[in-house]
Amino acid sequence: MYSNQFDSAYKQLMEYMENMKIVDTHEHLPAEEERVARNTDFSLLFSHYCSNDLQTAGMPQSSLNAFVADGGDVKEKWEMFEPYYHLIHDGSYAHAARIGMKRFYGMDDIA
């Protein structure tokens, strides 16, 4: 009996969602006009969830703030980032960043 109720509710829910005009995919992307107006570099790929991993790996807060800031010297950002990258490389957040690197820039990795 419970299985039939579940199956019925599941079917109704799926039919309802199939007819929805909008689905929130829980993106953390800025609006297009905001994104293209920014002065970004590779640090953008590692600026959201990876920032927590970088902190856990030992990156000082001041370095993290400079790393994720728009603009700045890319070489200096790399020097801040590189000692911690191997510590976060295999985490799921860095994996997502590498998927973006591959998809949008044709790069498998940066180190």
N, C-alpha and C positions, 0 to 999 in steps of 0.2 A: 504494500500500500504506500509506504513512504517513498519508494522508488518512483511510483507512478506520479505522485504529487511533485516530486523533485523534477522529473522529466517534463511534466506539464508546465511547471513554473519556468524551467530553463528554456523551453521552446517559446513560451510567451515573451520572455525577456529578450531572447535572441531576435525574434521577429520585430519587437519594438525597436531594438537598437539598429537593426538593418535599415529601418526607415528614418533614422535620425539624420539630420542634415549636417550636424557638427559633432565631432568626437574630439575631446581634449586628449592629446597625446602626451601631455605633461612635458612640454618642451621648456628649455631654459634659454631660448634664443631671443635676442632683442629683435625689435621690429626692424625690417629691412633698412628703412631710411636711417635709423639710429646706428645700425651695424656698419653701413658703408661710410658713415660720417666719422667713424672712429679710426684712430691711427693704431692699427693692430699688428701683431707679429705672432710668432709661434707660441708665445706664452698664453694667448687666448685659449688655445686647445687644452691647456693644463690649468686654467684659472678657476674652474668651478669646483667640482668635487675633488679634483686632484689637489687642490690647495690644502684640504684636510690631511691628505696622505703626506704631502710635503712637510706639513707641520709635525706630524707624527714621526716622520723620518728625521726630524731635527732641524729643519730650516728655520732660522730665526724669523720672528714676525716682521721685523723691519725689512729683511730680504724678501720675504713673501710679498709684502706690500709693494715693494719696488718691482718685483717680478711680474705681478699681475696688472700693474698700472699701464694705461695706454701710453704709447711712446716710449721714450728711453732708448738707451743704447742696446742693441740686440746682443752684441758681444758680452756686455756686462750682465745681461739677463742670463745668457748661456752659462757664464761663469758662476752665477748664483745657483742655477738650476742643476747643472751637470753633476755635482757631487751627490745629489739626492735622487737623481733620475733612476739610477740602477736599484735604489731601494724601493721605489714605487712602481717600477717597470711592469712587474707581473701582476699588479693589482687590477681589479676590474675597471676602475676609473681611468687609469693610464691605458688600459686596453681599448676603452672607448675612444680615447684621444688618438690612439694609433689607427683605429678604424677610420677616423676622420682624416688623418694624414694620408692614408692609403687612398681613400675614396676621392678626396679633393685635391691632393697634391702629388699622388703617385708615389709616395714614399712609404716604405715598410717600417722604417724606424728613423730616429734622429741621432742615435749614438752607436 
